[in-house]
Amino acid sequence: MNRIKRDWPRAAAAAGLLVLAAAFLLRFSYSTSFLWPGYCGYDSAIFQTIGKYWAEGSVPYRDLFDHKGPLIFFIDMIGYLLWGRAGILVPQTISLAAALFFLYKLGRVYLPRPGAAGAALAALVYLARTFDEGNMTEEYALPFIAASLWLAARWCEEQKRDPAAPHPWRYAAVYGLSFGAILLLRVTSAVSIGSFVLVIALYTLARKQWVTLAKNAAAFLGGFAAVTAPFCVYFAAYGALGRMLYGTIGYNLLYATGFSLTDYYGGSPWASATFRRTVFDFGAPVLLLAALALLRVLRAPRRPLGWAALLTAGLNMYLLFSNRPYLHYFMIAAPLVPLCAGLAWQLWREDRAAGRRAAGLAALALTGACLVNLAARLPGWQRDGFMARYPYEVIAYNDMARSMAAVIPADERGSVLAYEVDAQWYLATDIRPCQSYFVHQEWQSAADPTMAAEQARRLAADPPAWLVAGNVTNPAVADLIAREYTAVSGKADFYEFAGYTLYRRND
């Protein structure tokens, strides 16, 4: 009985987090919530297509390719095994509830319980503004980022009491596991973890704590291997390890290095108009962290916290401000909200205790301004979120896709490919792609010209009986369609989705 009395508050808190996470996802995860039926998103639809057919026996990368890590496909596979599209809400809810818990724990390093809870909720509000369509890689990275920042910040605080205290190897194991998990999602999302790990390693090295450094390195590698090794073994067993590594790491290096900030913003009026909001609205937590970290460094230049926070802010600014201004990229800044709140409170308390006011007041003022800015932007949800587009075109798109698919005989549905068409088409029609490059092939191959040649070669070597084609600009593919296919439908044009025409291969 005493144990029940002691444990029920924790159980109630865990249940509350799960309910809050589920309610948030029902409202904002437009690509998986059953409150928004029929819509599977853009990137989310790609992940769902691979996850769905992984659950039915396909092997990612070998049978269906996309340039993301396998963990996002695994999560969607679990969801489809549970309950189809809406089943993804189960791992989503667990992930978000865990993220909220660690966001609270991160705030508790510096703040009293009400303040930590408020900081976690502020992070959730920021997350709502950057959640995009839901079921994105950045979303699943959040619990790993928050847990790692919590442990790193906790150790930084312990350094104030005992500067010689070694960094616990168990913390390093969590960093390694988190880095490995994020590598299997989208590796750039680990920038905050990498920043703190680097500063901690340099700090340990400077103190010549060689045994501690060795233990931490081994623990980091152990945590990393614990999450990555099972996926490597699985794909190696199916002869797809090289393809998995290319999709997870290799292609994304080409994708990142091939991007030009000046060309992108110079050639897109929408992107240019978005840049100011990208920096001062969605990037506000990163800018705030940079300012607070500078104050922290000036106050205590020998402590690791200020330098780690400053490096975190700098690398996040480079990553987020020099990239495409997609909303979901900014989700990884949500854990910085409680970190900022904690730093501001810490600076205020230290200044007040020392009889100073300037830095502490500046920290609180900057944090308050950031929170007011966040609240003032709430009406922008309708413009920023995908709910502004639902149900616009979704029902019409699905109906048109199904009406075209109804023309395809049942015994030929295993030989269908959509070329330059959204993955939503496969999910709306319940048709499995017959080739591994199955969605927006020309956009994807723009980062790797050898991929374009490979796509054309596969189409020529094993042309599908039916082809759903959007705007084809690859000359080899256009020539193949002109020679070997006949259009059996007019072109279905859409504003948000890719338009397409259904072709049948000539006998």
C-alpha positions as CSV (number, residue, x, y, z in Angstrom):
1,M,0.0,0.0,0.0
2,N,2.8,2.4,0.9
3,R,4.5,1.7,-2.4
4,I,1.3,2.4,-4.3
5,K,0.9,5.7,-2.5
6,R,4.5,6.5,-3.3
7,D,4.3,5.6,-7.0
8,W,0.9,6.8,-8.0
9,P,2.0,10.5,-8.6
10,R,4.6,9.2,-11.1
11,A,2.1,7.0,-12.8
12,A,-0.4,9.9,-13.0
13,A,2.4,12.2,-14.4
14,A,3.3,9.6,-17.0
15,A,-0.3,9.2,-18.0
16,G,-0.7,12.9,-18.2
17,L,2.3,13.2,-20.6
18,L,0.9,10.5,-22.8
19,V,-2.5,12.2,-22.9
20,L,-0.9,15.6,-23.7
21,A,1.3,14.0,-26.4
22,A,-1.7,12.2,-28.0
23,A,-3.8,15.3,-28.0
24,F,-1.1,17.3,-29.5
25,L,-0.5,14.8,-32.3
26,L,-4.2,14.4,-33.0
27,R,-4.3,18.2,-33.6
28,F,-1.0,18.8,-35.4
29,S,0.1,15.6,-37.0
30,Y,-1.9,16.0,-40.2
31,S,-0.3,13.2,-42.1
32,T,-1.2,10.5,-39.4
33,S,-4.1,11.8,-37.3
34,F,-7.5,10.3,-38.0
35,L,-8.9,13.8,-37.5
36,W,-7.4,14.6,-41.0
37,P,-8.4,11.5,-43.0
38,G,-7.0,10.7,-46.4
39,Y,-3.9,13.0,-46.2
40,C,-0.5,11.3,-45.8
41,G,1.7,14.3,-46.4
42,Y,4.7,14.7,-48.7
43,D,7.8,13.4,-46.9
44,S,5.6,11.6,-44.5
45,A,3.9,9.8,-47.4
46,I,7.3,8.6,-48.6
47,F,8.2,7.2,-45.1
48,Q,4.7,5.6,-44.9
49,T,5.0,3.9,-48.3
50,I,8.3,2.3,-47.3
51,G,7.1,1.4,-43.8
52,K,3.9,0.0,-45.1
53,Y,5.6,-2.3,-47.6
54,W,8.4,-3.2,-45.2
55,A,5.6,-4.6,-43.0
56,E,4.5,-6.6,-46.0
57,G,7.9,-8.0,-46.8
58,S,9.8,-5.4,-48.9
59,V,13.3,-4.4,-47.8
60,P,14.0,-0.7,-47.7
61,Y,16.7,0.6,-50.0
62,R,16.8,-2.6,-51.9
63,D,13.2,-2.6,-53.0
64,L,12.2,1.0,-52.1
65,F,14.7,3.8,-51.8
66,D,14.7,7.1,-50.0
67,H,17.6,9.3,-48.7
68,K,16.7,8.9,-45.0
69,G,18.0,6.6,-42.3
70,P,16.1,3.3,-41.7
71,L,14.8,4.2,-38.2
72,I,12.0,6.4,-39.7
73,F,10.9,3.6,-42.0
74,F,11.0,1.2,-39.0
75,I,8.8,3.4,-37.0
76,D,6.3,3.6,-39.8
77,M,6.5,-0.1,-40.3
78,I,5.5,-0.6,-36.7
79,G,2.6,1.8,-37.1
80,Y,1.3,0.0,-40.2
81,L,1.6,-3.4,-38.4
82,L,-0.5,-1.9,-35.5
83,W,-3.2,-0.1,-37.3
84,G,-2.2,1.3,-40.7
85,R,-1.7,5.1,-41.1
86,A,-3.2,5.9,-37.7
87,G,-1.1,3.2,-36.0
88,I,1.9,5.5,-36.4
89,L,0.3,7.7,-33.7
90,V,1.4,5.0,-31.2
91,P,5.2,5.4,-31.6
92,Q,4.6,9.1,-32.2
93,T,2.9,9.4,-28.8
94,I,5.5,7.5,-27.0
95,S,8.3,9.5,-28.6
96,L,6.7,12.9,-27.9
97,A,5.8,12.0,-24.3
98,A,9.5,10.9,-23.7
99,A,10.6,14.2,-25.3
100,L,8.3,16.2,-23.0
101,F,9.7,14.3,-20.0
102,F,13.3,15.0,-20.9
103,L,12.5,18.7,-21.7
104,Y,11.1,19.0,-18.2
105,K,14.2,17.3,-16.7
106,L,16.4,19.7,-18.7
107,G,14.5,22.6,-17.3
108,R,14.8,21.2,-13.8
109,V,18.6,21.4,-13.8
110,Y,18.1,25.1,-13.3
111,L,14.4,25.9,-12.6
112,P,11.9,25.0,-9.9
113,R,9.2,22.5,-10.9
114,P,6.6,25.1,-12.1
115,G,9.3,26.9,-14.1
116,A,10.5,23.6,-15.7
117,A,7.0,22.6,-16.6
118,G,6.4,26.0,-18.1
119,A,9.6,25.8,-20.1
120,A,8.6,22.4,-21.4
121,L,5.2,23.7,-22.4
122,A,6.8,26.7,-24.2
123,A,8.9,24.2,-26.1
124,L,5.7,22.4,-27.1
125,V,4.2,25.6,-28.3
126,Y,7.3,26.3,-30.4
127,L,7.0,22.7,-31.7
128,A,3.4,23.2,-32.8
129,R,4.6,26.0,-35.0
130,T,7.3,23.9,-36.6
131,F,5.7,20.5,-36.7
132,D,4.8,20.8,-40.4
133,E,2.9,17.6,-41.5
134,G,4.0,15.3,-38.6
135,N,5.9,12.0,-38.8
136,M,9.2,13.7,-39.7
137,T,12.7,12.6,-38.8
138,E,13.3,15.7,-36.6
139,E,10.2,14.8,-34.5
140,Y,11.6,11.4,-33.5
141,A,15.1,12.9,-32.8
142,L,13.6,15.1,-30.0
143,P,13.7,12.6,-27.1
144,F,17.3,11.8,-27.9
145,I,18.4,15.5,-28.1
146,A,16.5,16.4,-24.9
147,A,17.8,13.5,-22.9
148,S,21.4,14.1,-24.0
149,L,21.2,17.9,-23.2
150,W,19.7,17.1,-19.8
151,L,22.6,14.9,-18.8
152,A,25.2,17.2,-20.3
153,A,23.7,20.3,-18.5
154,R,23.5,18.3,-15.3
155,W,27.2,17.4,-15.5
156,C,28.0,21.1,-16.3
157,E,26.2,22.1,-13.1
158,E,28.1,19.5,-11.1
159,Q,31.3,21.1,-12.3
160,K,30.4,24.2,-10.3
161,R,30.5,22.3,-7.0
162,D,33.4,20.0,-7.9
163,P,35.5,21.0,-10.9
164,A,37.5,17.8,-10.7
165,A,34.5,15.6,-10.9
166,P,34.9,13.2,-13.9
167,H,32.2,13.0,-16.5
168,P,30.2,9.8,-15.9
169,W,30.6,7.1,-18.6
170,R,26.9,6.3,-18.4
171,Y,26.1,9.7,-19.7
172,A,28.5,9.1,-22.6
173,A,26.6,5.9,-23.4
174,V,23.4,7.9,-23.7
175,Y,25.1,10.4,-26.0
176,G,26.4,7.5,-28.2
177,L,23.0,5.8,-28.3
178,S,21.3,9.1,-29.1
179,F,23.8,10.0,-31.8
180,G,23.4,6.6,-33.4
181,A,19.6,6.8,-33.3
182,I,19.7,10.3,-34.9
183,L,22.1,9.0,-37.5
184,L,19.5,6.4,-38.4
185,L,17.0,9.3,-38.9
186,R,18.8,12.4,-40.2
187,V,22.3,12.9,-38.9
188,T,22.3,16.8,-38.9
189,S,19.7,16.7,-36.2
190,A,22.5,15.6,-33.8
191,V,24.3,19.0,-34.0
192,S,23.4,20.0,-30.4
193,I,24.5,16.7,-29.0
194,G,27.8,16.8,-30.9
195,S,28.5,20.3,-29.7
196,F,28.2,19.4,-26.0
197,V,30.1,16.1,-26.5
198,L,33.0,18.0,-28.1
199,V,33.2,20.6,-25.4
200,I,33.0,17.9,-22.7
201,A,35.7,15.8,-24.4
202,L,38.0,18.9,-24.7
203,Y,37.4,19.8,-21.1
204,T,38.3,16.3,-20.0
205,L,41.3,16.3,-22.2
206,A,42.5,19.6,-20.8
207,R,42.3,18.2,-17.3
208,K,44.3,15.2,-18.3
209,Q,41.7,12.7,-17.1
210,W,42.9,10.0,-19.5
211,V,41.0,7.1,-17.8
212,T,37.8,9.1,-17.8
213,L,38.3,10.0,-21.4
214,A,38.9,6.3,-22.4
215,K,35.8,5.1,-20.4
216,N,33.6,7.8,-22.0
217,A,34.9,7.0,-25.5
218,A,34.2,3.3,-25.0
219,A,30.8,4.0,-23.6
220,F,29.9,6.4,-26.4
221,L,30.9,3.8,-29.0
222,G,29.0,1.1,-27.1
223,G,25.8,3.1,-27.1
224,F,26.3,4.0,-30.7
225,A,26.8,0.3,-31.6
226,A,23.8,-0.8,-29.6
227,V,21.4,1.0,-31.8
228,T,23.1,0.9,-35.2
229,A,24.5,-2.7,-35.2
230,P,21.0,-4.4,-35.5
231,F,20.1,-2.3,-38.5
232,C,23.5,-3.0,-40.1
233,V,23.2,-6.7,-39.5
234,Y,19.7,-6.8,-40.9
235,F,20.5,-4.9,-44.2
236,A,23.7,-6.9,-44.6
237,A,21.7,-10.1,-44.4
238,Y,19.5,-8.9,-47.2
239,G,22.4,-7.6,-49.3
240,A,21.4,-4.0,-48.9
241,L,24.0,-2.6,-46.4
242,G,25.7,-0.5,-49.1
243,R,22.4,0.9,-50.3
244,M,21.4,1.7,-46.7
245,L,24.7,3.5,-46.0
246,Y,24.4,5.4,-49.3
247,G,20.8,6.5,-48.5
248,T,21.6,7.3,-44.8
249,I,24.9,9.1,-45.3
250,G,26.4,9.2,-48.8
251,Y,23.5,10.7,-50.7
252,N,22.9,13.3,-48.0
253,L,26.5,14.5,-48.3
254,L,25.8,15.1,-52.0
255,Y,22.5,16.7,-51.2
256,A,24.0,19.1,-48.6
257,T,27.1,20.1,-50.6
258,G,25.1,20.7,-53.8
259,F,22.9,23.4,-52.1
260,S,23.6,27.1,-52.8
261,L,22.1,29.6,-50.4
262,T,22.5,32.5,-52.8
263,D,21.0,30.6,-55.8
264,Y,18.1,29.3,-53.7
265,Y,17.0,32.6,-52.2
266,G,18.0,34.6,-55.3
267,G,15.8,32.5,-57.6
268,S,12.8,32.1,-55.4
269,P,10.6,35.1,-54.3
270,W,8.9,33.0,-51.8
271,A,12.2,31.9,-50.2
272,S,13.5,35.5,-50.1
273,A,10.3,36.7,-48.4
274,T,10.6,33.8,-45.9
275,F,14.3,34.4,-44.9
276,R,13.5,37.1,-42.3
277,R,10.9,34.9,-40.6
278,T,13.3,32.0,-40.8
279,V,15.9,33.8,-38.8
280,F,13.9,36.0,-36.4
281,D,10.8,33.8,-35.9
282,F,11.6,30.1,-36.2
283,G,15.2,30.8,-35.4
284,A,14.5,32.8,-32.3
285,P,15.5,30.1,-29.7
286,V,18.9,29.7,-31.5
287,L,19.5,33.5,-31.4
288,L,18.4,33.7,-27.8
289,L,20.8,30.8,-26.8
290,A,23.7,32.6,-28.5
291,A,23.1,35.7,-26.5
292,L,22.7,33.9,-23.2
293,A,25.7,31.7,-23.9
294,L,27.8,34.8,-24.5
295,L,26.7,36.2,-21.1
296,R,27.4,32.8,-19.5
297,V,31.0,32.8,-21.0
298,L,31.6,36.4,-19.9
299,R,30.4,35.5,-16.3
300,A,32.3,32.2,-16.0
301,P,34.8,31.7,-18.9
302,R,36.3,28.5,-17.2
303,R,33.0,26.7,-17.0
304,P,32.1,24.3,-19.9
305,L,28.4,25.2,-20.0
306,G,28.8,28.6,-21.7
307,W,31.2,27.3,-24.3
308,A,29.0,24.2,-25.1
309,A,25.9,26.4,-25.4
310,L,27.7,28.9,-27.6
311,L,29.0,26.2,-29.9
312,T,25.5,24.7,-30.0
313,A,23.9,28.0,-30.9
314,G,26.6,28.7,-33.6
315,L,26.3,25.3,-35.3
316,N,22.5,25.4,-35.2
317,M,22.5,28.8,-36.8
318,Y,24.8,27.6,-39.5
319,L,22.7,24.5,-40.1
320,L,19.3,26.1,-40.0
321,F,20.0,29.5,-41.6
322,S,22.1,28.3,-44.5
323,N,19.6,25.6,-45.5
324,R,16.3,25.3,-47.2
325,P,13.6,27.1,-45.0
326,Y,11.5,24.1,-44.3
327,L,9.4,24.3,-41.1
328,H,10.2,20.9,-39.8
329,Y,14.0,21.5,-39.9
330,F,13.5,23.9,-36.9
331,M,11.9,21.2,-34.7
332,I,15.4,20.4,-33.4
333,A,15.6,23.8,-31.8
334,A,12.7,23.0,-29.4
335,P,15.0,21.5,-26.7
336,L,16.9,24.8,-26.7
337,V,13.8,26.6,-25.2
338,P,14.1,25.1,-21.7
339,L,17.9,25.4,-21.9
340,C,17.5,29.1,-22.6
341,A,15.0,29.5,-19.8
342,G,17.3,27.8,-17.4
343,L,20.4,29.8,-18.4
344,A,18.4,33.1,-18.0
345,W,17.2,32.1,-14.6
346,Q,20.7,31.0,-13.5
347,L,22.2,34.3,-14.7
348,W,19.5,36.2,-12.8
349,R,20.0,34.3,-9.6
350,E,23.8,34.6,-9.7
351,D,23.7,38.3,-10.4
352,R,21.1,38.9,-7.6
353,A,23.3,37.0,-5.1
354,A,26.4,39.0,-6.1
355,G,24.5,42.3,-5.9
356,R,24.7,42.8,-9.7
357,R,21.7,43.3,-12.0
358,A,22.7,44.1,-15.5
359,A,23.4,40.6,-17.0
360,G,20.6,38.9,-15.1
361,L,18.0,41.5,-16.1
362,A,19.2,41.4,-19.8
363,A,18.9,37.6,-19.8
364,L,15.4,37.7,-18.4
365,A,14.4,40.5,-20.8
366,L,15.7,38.6,-23.8
367,T,14.0,35.4,-22.8
368,G,10.7,37.2,-22.0
369,A,10.9,38.9,-25.5
370,C,11.4,35.5,-27.1
371,L,8.3,34.1,-25.3
372,V,6.2,37.1,-26.2
373,N,7.3,36.8,-29.8
374,L,6.3,33.1,-29.7
375,A,2.8,34.0,-28.3
376,A,2.3,36.8,-30.8
377,R,3.0,34.4,-33.6
378,L,0.2,32.0,-32.6
379,P,-2.3,33.4,-35.1
380,G,0.2,32.4,-37.8
381,W,-0.5,28.7,-37.2
382,Q,-3.3,28.9,-39.8
383,R,-0.9,30.2,-42.4
384,D,2.1,28.1,-41.4
385,G,0.4,24.7,-40.8
386,F,-0.8,22.2,-43.3
387,M,-4.3,22.5,-42.0
388,A,-4.6,25.6,-44.2
389,R,-4.4,23.2,-47.2
390,Y,-6.7,20.4,-45.8
391,P,-9.0,19.3,-47.2
392,Y,-8.1,21.4,-50.2
393,E,-7.3,19.0,-53.1
394,V,-6.7,16.0,-50.8
395,I,-10.1,14.3,-51.5
396,A,-10.0,15.3,-55.2
397,Y,-6.5,13.9,-55.5
398,N,-7.3,10.6,-53.8
399,D,-10.5,10.2,-55.9
400,M,-8.7,10.9,-59.1
401,A,-5.9,8.5,-58.2
402,R,-8.3,5.7,-57.4
403,S,-10.3,6.3,-60.5
404,M,-7.2,6.0,-62.6
405,A,-6.0,2.9,-60.7
406,A,-9.3,1.2,-61.3
407,V,-8.4,1.0,-65.0
408,I,-5.4,-1.2,-64.1
409,P,-6.3,-4.9,-64.2
410,A,-5.8,-6.8,-61.0
411,D,-3.2,-9.1,-62.5
412,E,-1.1,-6.1,-63.6
413,R,-1.2,-4.1,-60.4
414,G,2.2,-5.6,-59.5
415,S,3.8,-3.7,-62.4
416,V,3.0,-0.1,-61.7
417,L,5.4,2.8,-61.2
418,A,4.7,6.5,-60.5
419,Y,7.4,8.8,-62.0
420,E,7.7,12.3,-60.7
421,V,4.5,11.9,-58.7
422,D,3.9,12.2,-54.9
423,A,4.0,9.1,-52.7
424,Q,0.4,10.0,-51.7
425,W,-0.6,8.3,-54.9
426,Y,0.6,4.9,-53.8
427,L,-1.1,5.1,-50.4
428,A,-4.4,6.4,-52.0
429,T,-4.5,3.5,-54.4
430,D,-3.0,0.8,-52.3
431,I,-0.5,-0.1,-55.0
432,R,3.1,-1.2,-54.3
433,P,5.8,0.4,-56.4
434,C,7.4,-2.1,-58.8
435,Q,10.9,-0.4,-58.7
436,S,13.1,1.0,-55.9
437,Y,13.2,4.6,-57.2
438,F,9.5,5.2,-56.8
439,V,8.9,8.9,-56.1
440,H,10.0,12.3,-57.6
441,Q,12.9,10.6,-59.3
442,E,14.2,13.6,-61.2
443,W,14.2,15.8,-58.1
444,Q,16.0,13.1,-56.2
445,S,18.6,12.4,-58.9
446,A,19.5,16.1,-59.2
447,A,21.9,15.7,-56.3
448,D,23.5,12.6,-57.9
449,P,23.6,12.5,-61.7
450,T,24.6,8.8,-61.6
451,M,21.2,8.1,-60.1
452,A,19.4,9.6,-63.1
453,A,21.3,7.2,-65.4
454,E,20.4,4.3,-63.1
455,Q,16.7,5.2,-63.1
456,A,16.6,5.4,-66.9
457,R,18.5,2.1,-67.2
458,R,16.1,0.3,-64.9
459,L,13.1,1.7,-66.7
460,A,14.5,0.5,-70.0
461,A,15.6,-2.9,-68.7
462,D,12.3,-3.7,-66.9
463,P,9.6,-1.2,-68.1
464,P,6.4,-1.4,-65.9
465,A,3.2,-2.3,-67.6
466,W,1.6,0.9,-66.2
467,L,3.3,4.2,-65.6
468,V,1.9,7.2,-63.8
469,A,4.0,10.1,-65.0
470,G,4.2,13.8,-63.9
471,N,6.4,16.4,-65.6
472,V,9.1,14.3,-67.2
473,T,12.3,16.2,-68.2
474,N,14.8,13.3,-68.3
475,P,15.3,12.9,-72.1
476,A,15.8,9.1,-71.9
477,V,12.7,8.6,-69.8
478,A,10.6,10.9,-72.0
479,D,11.8,9.0,-75.1
480,L,10.9,5.7,-73.5
481,I,7.4,6.9,-72.8
482,A,6.9,8.3,-76.3
483,R,8.1,5.0,-77.9
484,E,6.6,2.4,-75.6
485,Y,3.6,3.8,-73.9
486,T,0.1,5.2,-74.7
487,A,-1.7,7.6,-72.5
488,V,-5.0,6.2,-71.2
489,S,-6.1,9.3,-69.3
490,G,-5.9,13.1,-69.5
491,K,-3.5,14.9,-67.2
492,A,-4.8,15.5,-63.7
493,D,-3.5,18.9,-62.6
494,F,-3.2,19.9,-58.9
495,Y,-1.8,23.0,-57.1
496,E,-0.3,21.3,-54.0
497,F,0.3,17.9,-55.5
498,A,2.2,16.8,-58.6
499,G,-0.1,16.4,-61.6
500,Y,0.1,13.1,-63.5
501,T,-1.1,11.1,-66.5
502,L,-1.7,7.4,-66.6
503,Y,0.1,5.4,-69.4
504,R,-0.2,1.8,-70.5
505,R,2.7,0.0,-72.1
506,N,2.1,-0.9,-75.7
507,D,1.7,-4.7,-76.3
